[in-house]
């Protein structure tokens, strides 16, 4: 049976609603206020629900100055926004949240790992671009295979980190069972990794990396990052404004054991920031300001002692790290490449290590070719790495992670040891990766001579021995904030009075 794409206008605010096993869409147009609730008696909300655990006046969708908001309406069971519990409304306080395209709202009981079959799941969308939401009807079928290869699977996610036949749904009697097919990245149901076969219940949440499916009992609502061409088209129009938010952090503190081993030392405090899709972001700060600590907290590489939360596309990164780690690449300052290999050999070896085992030689070579083209290394494919320039070696180092199509790249001083021209070439390549290919790239740098190639600046400051956030915004806004013409002068300004600039 064919997959059916929800036919909603591309930029129109729309709700995709799963209620009592049925899916429908509601276009939020021609008015600025829409009430949501259970239809009962004389009460008829603008968006009526059938679920008995939804309140009659459950909530409202409000539009103000072009932005959409969801407001709790004093419901009994409350609403979850991207997994965060919003209500019910208490003490006369209004519970309201901004809505972004791709956000989910759920009406359910508090344990979302055990959803009630009467619960309601809603997707808010204004753009069916890089994230598409579809419905796959399973009526009349007994098998649905999920994976990368169209010839092998009924439900296809054409992404490098998805295995050829990743998982399958099989109907036994009147019930559907899900099993992982020995995939590299794994399959999760309601946040728990599938080891053998799992009996599916209505509204179970199935995840493969950043591909999500909701089981309706009769089909699957599903979403995935689309192929690279679509991502590139969207990123070109959104990159300068940051597109959608990929990474959002609210880190209250990070502590480690002090030198005695008995006490604690705080490394960073009150770091609140976000990174958008298709953005090149510079992470700056003086010695000891916590740049590396922040980066390793943001990419999930060092979670120990972190108090707060890091969200990856609205999901708790630390809680879901084993599933989301395939989307994040970390590139150390030192080169990790092998001098005697050619560029092509190095990238092929990296692809074999990082991509699913069933990718095949053609798939591996396709990823290698695309990576060399993205990093301007195609003409150097047969050159031994030891014979490359410093800038070319740095690009190969980045390619080790890029070849696995990581969405977020975190680079620690990639410009170290490069001459000014090589630095500019490197940062221009990174900017093109962000703007043209939709990558989100976070880079620790010291030299700010090419800072205007970056979309965003994050500046850290050291206050009383603790790294603190001093600024987040564009390079131009940073100059204004610190009152300097050359951003390198900001280091001096901060050192004189760091408490003046810290935020939070």
N, C-alpha and C positions, 0 to 999 in steps of 0.2 A: 504494500500500500504506500502511495506517495506521501512524502513529507509536505505539510501544508504550512506556509509562512503566514503569520498573522498579517492581514492586509490593513495596516494602519499607516496614515500619512507620516512621512519621515520626521517632520519637526513638530508634529502635534503632540501635546501632552496626552498620554494614553495610559490607562490601567489595563493590565492583563490580569484577570481574576480567576483563580481556581476556587470554586465554592461547591461543596457537596459533589465532588467528582466531575463537575462540568467546568469548562473553560469559556470565558467570554471576554470581550474587550469593551472598554468604555472610553470614548473620546472626550476629554475634558476641554470642551470648547464652548464658546458663546456665553460663558458666565465665569465669574471669579470665585464662586463659592459652591461647593458640592458637598452635600451631607451623605454620610455613610452609616448604614445600620440595618438591623433586621426588620424586614417588612412584617408588620403585625397590626391588626385592627385598622384604625384610621390613620396610622402612621405610615407614610410612604416616603422613605428617603430618596434622594436623587440617585443614589447608588444602592439599590436594595440587595440584601444578602439573605440567603436561606438558612445559614448556619444558626443553630440554637445557642451557641456560645458567644455569638455576636450580640451586643446590646442594641436596643432600638435606636438610640442616639449614640452611636459608637465613636464617630469622629467626623472631621471635616477636611476637605482639600481646599486650600485657599491660594489664590494667585494675587501677588502684590508686586508691582513694578517689574513684571516679567519673570518673577521667581515664584515657584510653587512651594507650599508648606503643607505639612500634615499636622492637624491639631486634635489632640485627644478630647473626646466629648463627654467625659465622666462615665466611661464604660465600666463594666464589672471586671472583665478579664484583661483590659488594657490592650496595647498594641506593641509589637516588636518592630523596630526600624533597623534594618540591616543586622538583625540579631540582638540589638540592644533594647531592653525593656523600657517603654516610655511611660507606662501608667499602671493602674488607672490614676486619674486625676485625684490629688489629695490636697487637703488644706486650702482649697480655693486657688491653688496655683495652676496656671495653664501650662500644659505639656505640649510643646510645639517643636517641630524640626524642619529644617530646609530639605527639600527633595531634589536629588540629582538623578539624571537619567541612569537607569540600571538599578536603582534602589529597590529593595524589597520591603514589604510590610506584611506582618503576619498577625492574625488573631488566633491565639492558642493558649494553652496552659503554660506554666512557667518553665517546664522542662522540654525544651525544643528537641532534645534527642529522642523524645518519645511523643511525637505529635499526636494530637487527638484527631480522629478521622472527621470530626465536625469542624475542624479548624479551617481558616481561610488564608490563602496565600495570594499576594498581589504584587505585581511588578509595575513600577512607575517608569515610563520611558518617554523620551522626547526625540530619540534618534535611533534608528535601527541600522546604524553604520557598523563600527568595529565590533559592537556587541549585538548579536542578533538573537531574538527569542522566537522559538518555533514550537509547534505542537506535532508530535508523532502519534498517530492513532494506532493502537495495537489490537483493535477488534479484528477477529477472524484470523489472528496469527498465533503461533505457538513458540516462535523464536525471533529474537531481535539481537543481532550482534552489533557491538559498538567498537569502533576503532578508526584507524587512520586510512585504511585502504578501502576505496569504494567498491572494488570487486569482491571483497570478502565480507563487507559489513552492510547492514541495512541503515544504520545510523552512523554517519561519517563525520569525524572531526579531523580535518586535514592539517594536523599540527605535528611538528617533528617529535615532540616529547610523548605523543600518544602512540601506543603500540599498534601494529597492523590490525590485529584482532585483540582488543584490549580487555573487553568484558562481554558477557552475554546475558540476556534475559531469556529465560525458558519457562514456558507455562506448563504446570503440572496440575491437571484437573482444572480447578477454577482459580488457582493461585499462581503468581509469578515469582520466580526465584532469580536472583542475580548472583553471578559468579565471576571472579577475576580470572582471566585466561593466561596467567603467568606474566603479566605486564611488568615493565620496568618501573613505571611511576606509581603503580598501585591504583586501587579503586576504593572509595569511601562511601559509606552509607550513614547518614546522620552523624558525620564526624568520626566514625569508627572504621578502621581499615578492614576490608573484606578479606578474610583468610580462606574460607571455603565458599559454601553457598549460603545466601541470605534470603529469607522469605521477605518479600516486599509488602509493605502496607501503604494504603493511600496516604499521600503527602510525604513519603520518605524522600529524603534529599540525597541524591547520588552525585558524587564529585570525582572528577579525574583532573588533577591539577586545577586549572581555572575554568574547566568545562563543568557546567552544572545541569542537573536534570532533576525534575520533580515528578515522582510517580503519581499518577492520578487514579490508578486502579484500572483505567481503560486506555491509558497512553502516557506519554512523557512530554512535559514542557521542558525545553532544554535551551541552553545558551552556550556559546563558546566564543573565544577570540577567533575571528575569521582569518582567512589566509592573508599572507603578507601583502599582497597587492591591495586588498581592501584597507588594511591597516595603514599602508603608505598613503593612500588617497585621503583618508580621514586625517592622518597626522599632519599633512601639508596644510590643511585648513585650520587646524586647531593648535599646532605646536606653540605658536607665540603666546597664546593665551593659556597654555598649560593643558588644554583638553580636559579630559576627566581626571580625577585624582587617582593616582596609582598607589601612592604611599602617604599615610597620614600617621603622625606620631604625637603622642602626649606622654613624654617620659618625665616622670616626677623626679626620679633620681636613679643613679646606679652606684652601688657600693661594692667594694672588694675588701679583702682582709688587709690590714696594715702590715708594715714590715715585721712587727712583733708576732703576727699570726694570731693574736688574741683579740685585737680591736678591729674597727672598720674605718675605711677611708672612702669618702664620697668623691667620685670622679666627675659626675655631671649632675645638673639639677635644672628642672623646669625647662625642658626642651620641647617646644610645641611647634610643629612645622608640617608642611605637606609638599609633595612632589607630584607634578602633573604628567600626564602622558605626553610624550614627544618633547620633553624639556631636558635641556642641558643645564645642570645645576653645579655651581662651585661651592665647595665647603671650605671656608677660610677660618683663620684664627692663628694667634701666636702660639709659641711653644707651650705645651701643657694645657691648652684651652679645651682639649677634649675632642678634637676632630676625629681621630681614629676611633675613639670610644663611641662617639655618636654614630659613625658609619657602621660599625660592627653591631650596634644595637638596632639600627634601622634595617640592616639586611638579614638579621636573625642569627648571625654567626656567633654572637656573644650575648646570650640572654641572661646569664647568671647575675643576680644582684640587681636586675632592672625592675624598678617599680613604675608601673604605668602601662601603657598600651601602644602597640604598633599595629596599624591596620594596613593590609594589602588588599586594595579594591574592596574595602569595607569588611574584610575578614580579619580576625585576630591572627596575625602572622605567627606568633609564638605557639599558639594552640594548634595551628594548622601547618606548622613548618614542614613536617615530613611530606605533605602534599604540595605545598607552594614552593618548596626550595628549587624545583625544576625551572622556575620562572626567573630566578635571581642568580646573577653571575657576579662573583667577587674577583677582582684582578689585583693582585698584590703589587707593591712597588718594584720588587725584584723580578727579573724575567724568569719564567718557569719553563721556557722552551729549551729544546735540545740543539746545540750549536751545529752538529753534524748533519741534521736532517734538513731537507729542503722545506720551503714554506708549505708546499702542498702536502708533503709527508707529515709535517707537524700537525696541520689542521685535520688531516684524515685520521691520525691517531687520536686526536682530541675528540673528534666526532664519534669514533668507535667506542671511546670510554663513556661518553656523555649521552649518547642517543640510544633508543631502544635497540636491542640485539637483532630484531627482525627488520631493521631499516633497509638492509640490502645494500649492495655495492653502488647501485644507481642512486638510491636515496642519499647515501653518504656523500657521493661525489657531487650531487646537486647542492647539498648544504655547503660543501667545501668551496664550490665555484661561487655560490652566492656570497659567502663570507669574504673571499678574496676580492670580489668586485666591490663590496661595500667598504672595504678597507684600502682600496687602491693598491692591491698586492698582486693582481692577476699577472702583470708583466714580470713579477719576481717569483712566480710559482716554482720554477726549477732551480732557484738560487738557494745555496746553503745559508742557513740562518747566521752563521758566523761571518758571512760576507756582506750582510745587510748593514745599512746605516743604523744609528741609534734609534731614530724615529721609526724606521721600518720594523725593527725588532720589537718596539713598543706596540706597534699595530698587530704584529703576530701574537704578542702576549694577550692582547684584547680579543683577538680572533679565537683563542682557545676556549673562551666562554661564549663568544658570539656565534660560533658554529652550531651551538645547541639552541639557538634562537631565544636566548634569555630576553625577557621583556625589560627587566631592570638590571642595569650594569653599575657596579660600585667600584671605582678605581682609586687606588691610593697613590697619589703623586706620580702619575704616569709620565709627567714631563721632566722628572728628575734626570739631570745630566744631559739634557738636550739643549742645543743652541737655539737662539731666538726664532730662526726660520723653521726649524724642525718642530718647535713648540706650536707655532702658528699652524703649521700643516696638520699636526696631531689634533689640535682643538677644532680646526675646521672639519676634519673627518668626523670627530665626535658630534659636532653640531649637525652635520648632514645625517648621521645615524639617527639622531633624535628627531630632526624635522622631517626627513624624507622617509624614514622607516619606523617611526613611532616608538623608538626606544626611549626609556627614561634613564638618564645617565647622571650619576652623582659622582663628582670628582673632587678629591682633596688636592688643593694646589696652594702654593705660596706666592709664586710670581703672578701678579695680576695685570701684566702688560697687555694681555689679550682678553681681558675680562668681558669686553663687550661682545665677544662671541657667545657668551653664556646668557641664558634666559633668566636665571635666578641666582641670587647670592645668599648663602647662609653664613653668617659671621658669628663665630664663637669668641667669648672673652673669658679670661680667668679671673675670678673674684674670690679672694680668700682661699685660694688653692682649689677651687671647684670650677669646672667648665660651665658656662652659662650662655644662653642664647642672647646675642646682642642685636641681630638684625636678620630679617628674611624679606627678600623682595628683589626687584630688578637692580642691575648695576647702577643705572641712573638714580634710582631712589636711594640706593646706598650712599652715593656721593652726597646727596642732599641731606640725608639723615646724619651723616658724620661731619658735614660741613667741609668737605674736601673736594678738590678738583681731580686729584689722582688718588684712586682707592688705596694705593699702597700707603698713603699718609694716614689712613684710618687706623693702622696698627699703632702708630704713635699716639693718635688721639685717644684710643681706647686705653692704652697703657697708663696715660696720665690720670684718667678717672673712669675705671671700668664699671663702677657701680652705676654711673650715670646712664649707661647704655643698655644694661641687661634688661631683659623682658621677663616678667613673671617672678 
